[in-house]
Amino acid sequence: MAKQIESSLATFARRDSQVLLSVLTGLVLVCSAAGMITAFFSQNWPLVTIFLFLIGGLGGFAYVNFSKIKTLSAENDEKRIAWETALPEVQRQNLNLEVLELSKVLEVESEQISDLQSAYIVAEDLAMRQIQQEENVPLMRHVTLGKAPFDAVLVKDGVISCIEVAFLVTPDIRQEKIDAMMRKIALVKRTFGETGIGMKVRLMLVLVTQLTPQDGDRLRSVLNSKRFSDTPVDIDIRLLDFEALQKIYVTD
């Protein structure tokens, strides 16, 4: 525990020193700019040149220092986030709900439910692999964040992407699912605001489809409609073809 506290104090000390250094750099930049203007009107061209080089160097230093402050702030925010693995009961309920809706659409018999359930699990797994491949960062699967369960979460460039997966066999997505996602992501954003976590929150909607080209075009038109206009955060929609995913990760 003592080691963790020392590490935390060291992090805050580094951040405070970086802020102080940025303030001092800004003051020197202002003074240098004033000196350059004075030298310019005095037609002291060698001094103008010196001030120009000084301002350029200080500007570059200030940019690097600001980047370090942002990095330290993001790292501190990540440590304050309460990550929890979604309970097995919650995962099972979500899976059964999605499979039940699919079975209604496909009009499958009760003895085929288990096959449909297996297909959904495979589709979700392959989609997660593809997103991890595209983003080139680790995913945390089935995570509860801000008391809201998500299929996965990833952190990249100071942004937390909350991932929801849907398996579509028709060119539409249920409004109930959209509403549920909006409530969950709004809860995360509100929780971050209450706890002072400054990281940006994004919703990533991953749609695994098994559609004809014509239905695929129809789905894109649906997604481009105003159904997501009330999203409280930025939304990133990814369309993945189930057959293509199987060719990439399963078959030769």
Buried (B, 14 or more C-beta within 10 A) or exposed (E): EEEEEEEEEEBEEEBEEBBEBBEEBEEBBEEBBEBBEEBBEEEBEEBBEBBBEBBEEBEEBBEEBBEBBBEBBBEBBBEEBEEEEBEEEEBEEBBEEBBEBBBEEEEBEEEEBEEBBEBBEBBBBBBBBBBBEEBEEEBBBBBBBBEBBBBBBBBEEBBBBBBBBBBBEBBEBBEEBBEBBBEBBBBBBEBBEEEEBEBBBBBBBBBBBBBEEEBBEBBEEEBEEEEBEEBBBEBBBBBBBBEEBEEBEEEE
